[in-house]
Every structure is written in structure tokens, then in C-alpha cells.
Amino acid sequence: MRTIKPHKAVLRGKVRWRVIIPAAINNGKPAQRWFRTAESARDFAATLSQQRTGLVAQFLTYPQETQAHAISAMAKLADRPYELDEAVNFWLVHRPKVEMTVTELVAEALTAKEASGLRPRSLAALRYNWESFAKIHGGMLVGAVTAGTVSEWLAGKGLAPASLTGKLIDIRTLFSYAVKRGYLAKNPALGVDKARRDDNRPGILTVSQCAKVLRRARESGPDMLRWVAVQLFGGLRPEEARRIREENITAMHIDIFSGMAKGRRRRLVTINPTLKAWLDLGGQLPVLNLTRRWATIRLGKLVNQTKKRDAATGLGFDWPHDGMRHSFVSYAFPIWGATQTAIEAGHSEGVLFQHYREVVTKEQAEEFWALRPHNVESI
């Protein structure tokens, strides 16, 4: 430790005495002070020395571990325009209100979501992703989770951009609950950007593939055909089609009430001429043994009651995610325009322009809406 003492120097042609004030006792920044006489300079230097000695003595009274933490903290702030006490004050204001681990947060949030009446399928998705995150970071305090923590967890999944975005949204939901409960001041997952997709257009069915689906569904039975028709020509989501009942279908509309709609937003789906032609063939919803029968249509019949399927009796092409609804929106857009299509589909026009614009031509759309029970056998 260098001795604090005055130095003789010339200032503006006159002899003066200068004392250098060490950064350690001047808020981290060195400074200097000038004096007319050597005596006043020595007195000031002696005062600074006593002050520094007192600070050093006080610092040494703390445990070595505390001293190490303080030194480490000051080193982290060395290249930043903040003082250690500013950082501590910020932490005291923004620290978690409750010392809760990620595992404890997940358990509490799941209980709250279940009590709120969240649908079983949505709750199961949240449970899977939250518990997966807790499996890696469960012992960490929620206040210690950063955007980097979430980003590294996502990077380790090795999933496609769309899947990563879904998981990020679920983790944001988890920490949003913590913020609302006062456990956190801000949501760390909001600092993670959604994965970018080079081609975010949805996969759809060609007109000939639509015709094949309709033929296979008709072979399975009128109720199966009815279930396909409300999705392909009515734009219902798969879960909506599973929940729908005959009393929801009138002469003019299909009533998708809030209990079955995504986001619990009710809408009325118009029964257009193409959809009416297929609904007129009869059938009853909901479909019995839906999962097994749909698997048979898509993948083929089981061979001798084994788990193997005869691919030749299936559709013979890869099924795009949410293929029937995406096809409905894609083929409706060139004919009806953005506003009417968005109303029928139950989402925003922004989604249409982002994902569906120019996916198909008007000519292809006209072929799609011309599909009728009497002509699908020839397509």
C-alpha cells in the first residue's frame, strides 16, 4: 500500500504542494488536491492515511469469504459505470420477495393452473415443459434464473424453431405467474428471442390429397366423413372437431362456443355450399373410436391384429401438422379475402398475411371448393 504524502510542484508559476487521493477512499476514482503550504498538505495527507487505515481495518474484520465476495463483486463492476453500493441497492429493491426454488414454483403454478379450469391437454403441455425445465434447474432460486439460463436450456433441446418457440412460450408463462405473485420483479424468459424460421408457411394438402382423404373417410363411415368435412371445409381446429356435438350444427352455422374454442373465444362458422354438400350425407358427431379410425385412414389397416400397418391402405403421404385446418384457410384466402377468412377461422388478419398469403393460387382454390361427393372419386 503506497504511502499518502504531499509532493512539491509548480502550479501557474508558483510553488505548491499536491496530495493524491487514492481511489479506494474516493468513491473508486483517484483525485488530487493542491495546497499553498507544506504543513497544510501534510495534515491533509495524514488525515487521508488515518481514513484509509480505518477502512482497511474495518474490511479485515469481515470473514475472508465475505472479503472475497466483495473483491469479486468490485472486479465485475470494474468496467461498468456503477459502484458496488449501487449494485447492492438495486438488488435490495428488485430481489425476489420469496426465496423459492424453480421446483417449488412449478408445483405451485401447476396447482393454480389446474384450479383455474385450464383444459387437461393444455395443462399436460405446461406440466411437461415446466417439469423438464425443473429437472435441470429445479434447485435454483427463481430470482437467480436469467435469460441465459432459459436460452441454454432451449439450445440443449435440439428441436426445430417452431417447437422451441412453443417451449419458450410455456416457460414465459411459468415466470409470468411468478411475477404476478410477487416472487419476481420481471420475467427472465422475456429476454429470450423466439427462434426464427426460414419458412414459416404451414403445410397444406393438395386438392388431390384432399379428395383422397374424403374418399377414405367415406369408406370409414358417414360420421368419420362428417368429422373430416367440418375441418377441411369449415376450418375447425382438431380439438374443436373432437368436442363438437350435433346440437352445435344448425342449418346456417356451426356454433363453436367458448368452452371448445381456442382461447375460449366463441365464433360462428358459416356452413358454405361445399361444407353443406358433405354434411348433407349424414353422420353423427362426436365420432366413436376416433383415434383408432383416424389412424387407420392415415396410416393403413392393421395387419393380422398386430401393431404393423398395411401402408397401401393408408393415405400414402406425410400428414402436415393441422393439415385440414391449414388447407381450409389457405384455399379460403384467395376466394374470400383476409377479413372473412379470419372471421371464419377465428384468428387475426395478421396471422393470415404472415402465414397464408400466396400459398395457393386462385385457380387451385376454385378446384378445392368445387370438391363434392359426386366428383371426388375421379380426382
C-alpha positions, 0 to 999 in steps of 0.5 A: 500500500503506497504511502499518502504524502504531499509532493512539491510542484509548480502550479501557474508559476508558483510553488505548491504542494499536491496530495493524491487521493487514492481511489479506494477512499474516493468513491473508486476514482483517484483525485488530487488536491493542491495546497499553498503550504507544506504543513497544510498538505501534510495534515491533509495527507495524514488525515487521508492515511488515518481514513484509509487505515480505518477502512482497511481495518474495518474490511479485515474484520469481515470473514475472508469469504465475505472479503472475497465476495466483495473483491469479486463483486468490485472486479465485475463492476470494474468496467461498468459505470456503477459502484458496488453500493449501487449494485447492492441497492438495486438488488435490495429493491428488485430481489425476489420477495420469496426465496423459492426454488424453480421446483417449488414454483412449478408445483405451485403454478401447476396447482393454480393452473389446474384450479383455474379450469385450464383444459387437461391437454393444455395443462399436460403441455405446461406440466411437461415443459415446466417439469423438464425445465425443473429437472435441470434447474429445479434447485435454483432460486427463481430470482437467480434464473436469467435469460441465459439460463432459459436460452441454454436450456432451449439450445440443449433441446435440439428441436426445430424453431417452431417447437422451441418457440412453443417451449419458450412460450410455456416457460414465459408463462411459468415466470409470468405467474411468478411475477404476478405473485410477487416472487419476481420483479420481471420475467427472465424468459422475456429476454429470450428471442423466439427462434426464427424460421426460414419458412414459416408457411404451414403445410397444406394438402393438395386438392388431390390429397384432399379428395383422397382423404374424403374418399377414405373417410367415406369408406370409414363411415358417414360420421368419420366423413362428417368429422373430416368435412367440418375441418377441411371445409369449415376450418375447425381446429382438431380439438374443436372437431373432437368436442363438437356435438350435433346440437352445435350444427344448425342449418346456417352455422356451426356454433363453436362456443367458448368452452371448445374454442381456442382461447375460449373465444366463441365464433360462428362458422358459416356452413358454405355450399361445399361444407353443406354438400358433405354434411348433407350425407349424414353422420353423427358427431362426436365420432366413436373410436376416433383415434383408432379410425383416424389412424387407420385412414392415415396410416393403413389397416392393421395387419393380422391384429398386430401393431404393423400397418398395411401402408397401401391402405393408408393415405400414402403421404406425410400428414402436415401438422393441422393439415385440414385446418391449414388447407381450409384457410389457405384455399379460403384466402384467395376466394374470400379475402383476409377479413372473412377468412379470419372471421371464419377461422377465428384468428387475426388478419395478421396471422393470415398475411404472415402465414397464408398469403400466396400459398395457393393460387386462385385457380387451385382454390376454385378446384378445392371448393368445387370438391363434392361427393359426386366428383371426388372419386375421379380426382 
